[in-house]
Amino acid sequence: MRDEEISLLASPRPTMLPAPIEQEGVSEHRNLFCPSYDPCLDTALEQRWPSWTCARCPLFAVRHEAAELSRYGASRMTEGAEAAVEF
């Protein structure tokens, strides 16, 4: 892969949506664990978009981190429920 292609993949590429999305639909439109999530959010806020989606971005398909973090979070919740917290 050439440097230009890598740069394009790393650039935030959000797409405006005409209306806000429901809370339940966030995972269909956004990859919350993407390293470009914050720059995309900044773009949407600066442009005053009603809402936005990651669906057309090539990074949207890279979701392995989210799955791993979800499993990690679920395992920590289970561990935390069983263990007493001491201060």
TIMI-2910 file (N, C-alpha, C, CB; in pm, 1 decimal, decimal comma, always signed):
<rs>
+----------+----------+----------+----------+----------+----------+----------+----------+----------+----------+----------+----------+------+
!      n_x !      n_y !      n_z !     ca_x !     ca_y !     ca_z !      c_x !      c_y !      c_z !     cb_x !     cb_y !     cb_z ! resn !
+----------+----------+----------+----------+----------+----------+----------+----------+----------+----------+----------+----------+------+
!    +84,0 !   -117,5 !     +0,0 !     +0,0 !     +0,0 !     +0,0 !    +89,0 !   +124,6 !     +0,0 !    -95,8 !     -0,6 !   +121,9 !  Met !
!    +54,4 !   +221,5 !    -82,4 !   +133,9 !   +343,4 !    -92,8 !   +101,2 !   +439,6 !    +21,1 !   +110,0 !   +411,4 !   -228,0 !  Arg !
!   +191,8 !   +534,5 !    +44,9 !   +172,6 !   +632,8 !   +151,0 !    +42,5 !   +711,3 !   +133,8 !   +290,4 !   +728,5 !   +154,8 !  Asp !
!     +8,4 !   +745,2 !     +8,5 !   -114,2 !   +820,9 !    -17,2 !   -237,5 !   +740,2 !    +23,4 !   -123,1 !   +860,1 !   -165,7 !  Glu !
!   -235,5 !   +610,9 !     -5,8 !   -348,6 !   +525,1 !    +29,2 !   -361,8 !   +511,9 !   +180,2 !   -332,9 !   +386,7 !    -34,6 !  Glu !
!   -250,5 !   +497,0 !   +247,6 !   -252,1 !   +487,0 !   +393,4 !   -304,3 !   +616,7 !   +453,0 !   -111,0 !   +455,1 !   +448,2 !  Ile !
!   -259,7 !   +728,3 !   +399,7 !   -305,0 !   +858,3 !   +448,2 !   -455,4 !   +874,4 !   +430,5 !   -231,5 !   +970,6 !   +375,5 !  Ser !
!   -506,9 !   +831,1 !   +315,0 !   -650,7 !   +840,6 !   +291,9 !   -729,5 !   +755,1 !   +390,1 !   -683,7 !   +799,2 !   +149,7 !  Leu !
!   -679,4 !   +636,7 !   +419,5 !   -748,0 !   +549,6 !   +514,5 !   -746,5 !   +607,6 !   +655,2 !   -684,3 !   +411,6 !   +514,7 !  Leu !
!   -640,7 !   +678,6 !   +689,1 !   -627,3 !   +732,7 !   +823,8 !   -702,2 !   +864,4 !   +840,6 !   -481,1 !   +752,3 !   +857,3 !  Ala !
!   -743,7 !   +927,9 !   +731,1 !   -814,0 !  +1055,6 !   +739,0 !   -958,9 !  +1033,3 !   +779,2 !   -806,5 !  +1130,4 !   +604,7 !  Ser !
!  -1008,5 !  +1115,6 !   +868,8 !  -1149,0 !  +1102,5 !   +906,5 !  -1240,0 !  +1136,3 !   +788,6 !  -1181,1 !  +1193,4 !  +1026,3 !  Pro !
!  -1338,9 !  +1051,1 !   +766,1 !  -1430,5 !  +1073,8 !   +655,0 !  -1576,0 !  +1051,8 !   +696,8 !  -1395,1 !   +982,1 !   +538,3 !  Arg !
!  -1626,5 !  +1135,0 !   +786,2 !  -1766,8 !  +1121,5 !   +824,0 !  -1858,1 !  +1171,8 !   +711,9 !  -1794,8 !  +1198,4 !   +954,5 !  Pro !
!  -1982,3 !  +1126,2 !   +714,6 !  -2083,0 !  +1169,5 !   +618,8 !  -2200,9 !  +1224,9 !   +697,2 !  -2127,3 !  +1052,3 !   +524,9 !  Thr !
!  -2248,1 !  +1341,7 !   +655,8 !  -2361,0 !  +1404,1 !   +724,8 !  -2488,1 !  +1321,4 !   +707,5 !  -2383,3 !  +1546,7 !   +672,7 !  Met !
!  -2566,9 !  +1316,0 !   +813,5 !  -2701,5 !  +1259,8 !   +808,4 !  -2799,5 !  +1374,7 !   +829,1 !  -2721,6 !  +1146,5 !   +916,5 !  Leu !
!  -2913,4 !  +1372,3 !   +763,6 !  -3006,8 !  +1484,4 !   +771,3 !  -3081,9 !  +1495,7 !   +904,1 !  -3105,5 !  +1473,0 !   +661,1 !  Pro !
!  -3082,5 !  +1388,5 !   +982,2 !  -3155,9 !  +1390,1 !  +1108,6 !  -3079,2 !  +1309,9 !  +1213,4 !  -3299,1 !  +1333,1 !  +1090,1 !  Ala !
!  -3100,5 !  +1342,2 !  +1340,9 !  -3033,8 !  +1265,4 !  +1447,0 !  -3072,4 !  +1117,9 !  +1441,4 !  -3068,8 !  +1323,3 !  +1584,9 !  Pro !
!  -2979,2 !  +1032,7 !  +1485,4 !  -3007,4 !   +889,6 !  +1490,8 !  -3050,7 !   +852,7 !  +1632,3 !  -2883,3 !   +806,4 !  +1447,4 !  Ile !
!  -3130,0 !   +749,2 !  +1640,6 !  -3175,0 !   +700,0 !  +1771,0 !  -3058,9 !   +632,1 !  +1842,7 !  -3294,3 !   +601,8 !  +1755,2 !  Glu !
!  -3061,9 !   +631,8 !  +1971,7 !  -2957,3 !   +568,7 !  +2053,2 !  -2932,2 !   +424,8 !  +2010,2 !  -2995,6 !   +572,5 !  +2201,3 !  Gln !
!  -3038,6 !   +352,0 !  +1979,4 !  -3025,7 !   +211,0 !  +1940,7 !  -2954,7 !   +194,2 !  +1806,1 !  -3163,5 !   +145,9 !  +1934,4 !  Glu !
!  -2951,8 !   +297,6 !  +1723,0 !  -2892,6 !   +288,4 !  +1591,5 !  -2748,2 !   +335,7 !  +1582,1 !  -2973,7 !   +365,0 !  +1497,7 !  Gly !
!  -2691,8 !   +377,7 !  +1693,9 !  -2555,1 !   +431,3 !  +1691,7 !  -2455,4 !   +329,5 !  +1637,3 !  -2512,9 !   +474,7 !  +1832,2 !  Val !
!  -2463,1 !   +205,8 !  +1681,3 !  -2365,3 !   +105,9 !  +1637,1 !  -2377,0 !    +74,6 !  +1487,9 !  -2382,3 !    -22,0 !  +1717,1 !  Ser !
!  -2492,3 !   +101,0 !  +1428,0 !  -2509,0 !    +81,1 !  +1284,4 !  -2443,1 !   +192,6 !  +1204,0 !  -2656,9 !    +72,6 !  +1249,4 !  Glu !
!  -2424,1 !   +308,1 !  +1266,4 !  -2372,0 !   +424,8 !  +1196,1 !  -2231,7 !   +465,3 !  +1236,4 !  -2462,4 !   +539,1 !  +1217,5 !  His !
!  -2189,1 !   +426,4 !  +1355,0 !  -2059,7 !   +475,4 !  +1403,2 !  -1976,8 !   +364,5 !  +1465,5 !  -2079,9 !   +586,9 !  +1504,2 !  Arg !
!  -1845,8 !   +376,2 !  +1445,3 !  -1750,4 !   +286,2 !  +1509,6 !  -1688,8 !   +365,1 !  +1624,9 !  -1639,5 !   +233,5 !  +1407,7 !  Asn !
!  -1745,2 !   +349,9 !  +1743,1 !  -1702,3 !   +427,0 !  +1859,9 !  -1558,6 !   +399,4 !  +1900,0 !  -1792,5 !   +397,8 !  +1976,1 !  Leu !
!  -1503,1 !   +287,7 !  +1855,0 !  -1367,3 !   +249,7 !  +1893,1 !  -1264,3 !   +282,1 !  +1785,1 !  -1362,7 !   +102,4 !  +1924,8 !  Phe !
!  -1306,3 !   +353,7 !  +1682,4 !  -1215,2 !   +392,7 !  +1574,7 !  -1121,0 !   +501,9 !  +1624,4 !  -1294,2 !   +441,2 !  +1450,1 !  Cys !
!   -993,3 !   +495,0 !  +1588,8 !   -900,4 !   +600,0 !  +1631,4 !   -933,5 !   +736,5 !  +1570,6 !   -758,6 !   +561,1 !  +1594,3 !  Pro !
!  -1014,8 !   +740,0 !  +1465,4 !  -1054,5 !   +867,5 !  +1404,5 !  -1190,0 !   +916,8 !  +1453,7 !  -1057,9 !   +853,7 !  +1254,0 !  Ser !
!  -1248,1 !   +850,1 !  +1552,4 !  -1381,9 !   +889,3 !  +1598,8 !  -1385,3 !  +1034,7 !  +1645,6 !  -1427,3 !   +797,4 !  +1712,4 !  Tyr !
!  -1290,2 !  +1075,9 !  +1726,8 !  -1290,5 !  +1212,8 !  +1778,7 !  -1274,3 !  +1317,2 !  +1667,8 !  -1179,5 !  +1229,4 !  +1881,2 !  Asp !
!  -1180,6 !  +1298,2 !  +1573,6 !  -1173,8 !  +1394,9 !  +1463,3 !  -1302,5 !  +1399,6 !  +1380,1 !  -1056,5 !  +1361,2 !  +1372,8 !  Pro !
!  -1367,5 !  +1286,1 !  +1362,3 !  -1494,1 !  +1284,9 !  +1288,2 !  -1602,2 !  +1360,7 !  +1365,9 !  -1539,8 !  +1139,4 !  +1260,9 !  Cys !
!  -1607,7 !  +1338,2 !  +1494,4 !  -1703,0 !  +1410,0 !  +1578,4 !  -1675,1 !  +1559,8 !  +1571,8 !  -1696,3 !  +1359,8 !  +1724,5 !  Leu !
!  -1548,8 !  +1597,8 !  +1578,3 !  -1511,1 !  +1739,4 !  +1566,9 !  -1559,6 !  +1798,3 !  +1434,4 !  -1358,0 !  +1755,5 !  +1579,2 !  Asp !
!  -1541,2 !  +1723,5 !  +1326,0 !  -1586,8 !  +1769,7 !  +1194,4 !  -1737,2 !  +1792,5 !  +1194,7 !  -1549,0 !  +1668,3 !  +1084,9 !  Thr !
!  -1811,8 !  +1696,2 !  +1246,9 !  -1958,0 !  +1707,6 !  +1251,1 !  -2001,5 !  +1828,1 !  +1334,5 !  -2020,2 !  +1579,0 !  +1308,2 !  Ala !
!  -1934,7 !  +1850,4 !  +1445,6 !  -1969,2 !  +1964,4 !  +1531,1 !  -1933,2 !  +2096,9 !  +1464,6 !  -1898,1 !  +1952,9 !  +1666,1 !  Leu !
!  -1816,0 !  +2103,3 !  +1404,3 !  -1773,3 !  +2226,8 !  +1336,9 !  -1867,1 !  +2262,0 !  +1221,7 !  -1629,2 !  +2212,4 !  +1284,6 !  Glu !
!  -1915,2 !  +2160,8 !  +1150,6 !  -2004,2 !  +2182,8 !  +1036,5 !  -2151,4 !  +2196,3 !  +1079,2 !  -1989,7 !  +2068,0 !   +936,6 !  Gln !
!  -2177,1 !  +2176,0 !  +1208,6 !  -2312,8 !  +2184,1 !  +1264,8 !  -2410,1 !  +2086,9 !  +1197,0 !  -2365,9 !  +2326,8 !  +1252,0 !  Arg !
!  -2361,4 !  +1963,6 !  +1174,7 !  -2445,7 !  +1861,3 !  +1115,3 !  -2548,5 !  +1813,0 !  +1217,6 !  -2360,2 !  +1743,5 !  +1063,9 !  Trp !
!  -2670,2 !  +1780,3 !  +1174,7 !  -2769,8 !  +1724,3 !  +1267,6 !  -2724,8 !  +1589,6 !  +1323,2 !  -2905,5 !  +1708,6 !  +1197,5 !  Pro !
!  -2654,5 !  +1513,1 !  +1239,7 !  -2599,7 !  +1384,1 !  +1279,1 !  -2499,8 !  +1341,6 !  +1171,9 !  -2712,9 !  +1276,6 !  +1297,8 !  Ser !
!  -2433,9 !  +1229,0 !  +1194,2 !  -2333,0 !  +1182,5 !  +1098,1 !  -2315,9 !  +1032,9 !  +1108,5 !  -2198,3 !  +1252,6 !  +1121,2 !  Trp !
!  -2253,1 !   +976,9 !  +1004,1 !  -2230,6 !   +833,2 !   +997,8 !  -2088,1 !   +803,9 !   +952,5 !  -2331,8 !   +766,7 !   +903,3 !  Thr !
!  -2038,3 !   +690,5 !   +993,2 !  -1907,1 !   +640,7 !   +950,8 !  -1922,9 !   +538,3 !   +837,9 !  -1831,5 !   +577,5 !  +1070,7 !  Cys !
!  -2044,6 !   +507,2 !   +799,5 !  -2072,9 !   +394,0 !   +710,9 !  -1997,6 !   +396,9 !   +577,8 !  -2219,0 !   +389,0 !   +683,2 !  Ala !
!  -1966,7 !   +513,8 !   +525,3 !  -1895,8 !   +521,8 !   +397,0 !  -1744,0 !   +527,2 !   +413,4 !  -1942,5 !   +643,7 !   +320,1 !  Arg !
!  -1696,2 !   +530,7 !   +533,4 !  -1552,7 !   +536,2 !   +560,9 !  -1493,5 !   +395,3 !   +556,5 !  -1525,6 !   +602,3 !   +698,7 !  Cys !
!  -1376,7 !   +377,6 !   +492,9 !  -1316,2 !   +244,0 !   +488,9 !  -1276,7 !   +192,0 !   +627,5 !  -1194,1 !   +245,9 !   +399,4 !  Pro !
!  -1258,4 !   +280,7 !   +722,2 !  -1223,1 !   +236,9 !   +857,6 !  -1343,1 !   +181,4 !   +934,4 !  -1162,4 !   +352,7 !   +935,2 !  Leu !
!  -1463,3 !   +205,2 !   +884,8 !  -1583,7 !   +158,2 !   +953,0 !  -1586,2 !     +6,2 !   +964,3 !  -1708,0 !   +206,9 !   +879,6 !  Phe !
!  -1529,5 !    -61,4 !   +867,5 !  -1527,8 !   -207,5 !   +866,5 !  -1430,1 !   -265,5 !   +968,3 !  -1492,7 !   -257,6 !   +728,3 !  Ala !
!  -1336,6 !   -185,8 !  +1016,3 !  -1237,0 !   -233,2 !  +1112,1 !  -1297,6 !   -221,5 !  +1252,0 !  -1102,6 !   -151,5 !  +1101,0 !  Val !
!  -1359,9 !   -329,2 !  +1295,3 !  -1433,7 !   -325,3 !  +1421,3 !  -1384,3 !   -428,0 !  +1522,6 !  -1580,2 !   -347,4 !  +1395,0 !  Arg !
!  -1270,9 !   -489,6 !  +1497,0 !  -1221,8 !   -593,8 !  +1586,7 !  -1192,6 !   -540,6 !  +1726,3 !  -1097,0 !   -657,0 !  +1529,2 !  His !
!  -1144,8 !   -418,2 !  +1737,7 !  -1114,9 !   -362,3 !  +1868,8 !  -1241,3 !   -350,8 !  +1953,3 !  -1048,4 !   -225,6 !  +1854,5 !  Glu !
!  -1350,1 !   -310,2 !  +1892,1 !  -1475,2 !   -295,6 !  +1966,0 !  -1518,9 !   -429,0 !  +2023,8 !  -1585,1 !   -238,4 !  +1875,8 !  Ala !
!  -1510,1 !   -534,8 !  +1944,8 !  -1550,5 !   -667,1 !  +1992,6 !  -1461,6 !   -710,3 !  +2108,6 !  -1544,1 !   -770,8 !  +1878,4 !  Ala !
!  -1331,3 !   -688,7 !  +2096,1 !  -1240,7 !   -726,6 !  +2204,0 !  -1267,4 !   -645,3 !  +2330,3 !  -1095,9 !   -708,6 !  +2160,1 !  Glu !
!  -1290,4 !   -515,6 !  +2314,7 !  -1317,9 !   -432,1 !  +2430,2 !  -1450,0 !   -469,5 !  +2496,0 !  -1319,4 !   -286,0 !  +2390,1 !  Leu !
!  -1548,7 !   -506,2 !  +2416,7 !  -1677,3 !   -547,6 !  +2472,6 !  -1661,7 !   -673,5 !  +2556,5 !  -1779,5 !   -571,0 !  +2360,8 !  Ser !
!  -1586,3 !   -770,6 !  +2501,7 !  -1562,4 !   -893,4 !  +2577,9 !  -1486,0 !   -862,1 !  +2706,4 !  -1484,2 !   -996,2 !  +2492,6 !  Arg !
!  -1385,4 !   -774,8 !  +2696,1 !  -1306,2 !   -738,5 !  +2813,5 !  -1395,4 !   -670,3 !  +2917,5 !  -1188,4 !   -645,8 !  +2773,5 !  Tyr !
!  -1477,8 !   -576,8 !  +2872,0 !  -1566,7 !   -506,0 !  +2964,1 !  -1664,6 !   -600,3 !  +3031,6 !  -1642,7 !   -397,2 !  +2890,7 !  Gly !
!  -1719,3 !   -693,8 !  +2955,4 !  -1813,9 !   -790,2 !  +3011,3 !  -1744,9 !   -878,9 !  +3114,6 !  -1875,9 !   -876,5 !  +2899,6 !  Ala !
!  -1621,7 !   -919,9 !  +3086,2 !  -1551,2 !  -1004,5 !  +3182,0 !  -1517,6 !   -926,9 !  +3308,8 !  -1423,6 !  -1061,2 !  +3119,5 !  Ser !
!  -1484,8 !   -799,1 !  +3294,5 !  -1453,9 !   -716,8 !  +3412,1 !  -1578,4 !   -695,0 !  +3497,2 !  -1394,8 !   -581,2 !  +3369,2 !  Arg !
!  -1694,2 !   -679,4 !  +3432,4 !  -1818,3 !   -660,4 !  +3508,1 !  -1848,5 !   -785,9 !  +3588,4 !  -1936,7 !   -626,5 !  +3413,7 !  Met !
!  -1826,7 !   -902,5 !  +3529,2 !  -1850,8 !  -1027,8 !  +3599,0 !  -1754,6 !  -1041,6 !  +3716,3 !  -1836,6 !  -1147,2 !  +3503,0 !  Thr !
!  -1628,7 !  -1011,6 !  +3694,1 !  -1528,6 !  -1020,1 !  +3801,0 !  -1562,0 !   -921,1 !  +3912,4 !  -1386,6 !   -992,7 !  +3745,3 !  Glu !
!  -1602,0 !   -800,5 !  +3873,2 !  -1631,0 !   -696,8 !  +3971,6 !  -1751,2 !   -731,2 !  +4056,6 !  -1653,4 !   -564,7 !  +3903,1 !  Gly !
!  -1848,4 !   -800,3 !  +4000,7 !  -1966,7 !   -837,5 !  +4075,9 !  -1934,6 !   -941,6 !  +4182,4 !  -2073,9 !   -889,9 !  +3982,3 !  Ala !
!  -1833,2 !  -1021,7 !  +4156,4 !  -1799,0 !  -1129,5 !  +4249,2 !  -1697,6 !  -1085,6 !  +4354,7 !  -1744,4 !  -1248,1 !  +4172,4 !  Glu !
!  -1615,6 !   -987,9 !  +4322,6 !  -1508,9 !   -947,3 !  +4413,4 !  -1549,5 !   -824,1 !  +4492,5 !  -1379,9 !   -920,3 !  +4336,1 !  Ala !
!  -1511,9 !   -823,8 !  +4616,7 !  -1536,3 !   -707,2 !  +4702,2 !  -1427,4 !   -603,4 !  +4675,6 !  -1539,3 !   -747,5 !  +4853,9 !  Ala !
!  -1466,2 !   -479,7 !  +4678,5 !  -1371,2 !   -370,4 !  +4655,9 !  -1324,0 !   -320,4 !  +4791,9 !  -1435,8 !   -253,9 !  +4571,9 !  Val !
!  -1192,9 !   -316,4 !  +4808,6 !  -1137,3 !   -266,3 !  +4934,1 !  -1062,0 !   -138,8 !  +4908,0 !  -1045,6 !   -370,3 !  +5000,3 !  Glu !
!  -1075,3 !    -42,6 !  +4998,5 !  -1002,5 !    +84,0 !  +4987,6 !   -904,5 !    +98,1 !  +5100,3 !  -1098,2 !   +202,2 !  +4987,0 !  Phe !
+----------+----------+----------+----------+----------+----------+----------+----------+----------+----------+----------+----------+------+
</rs>
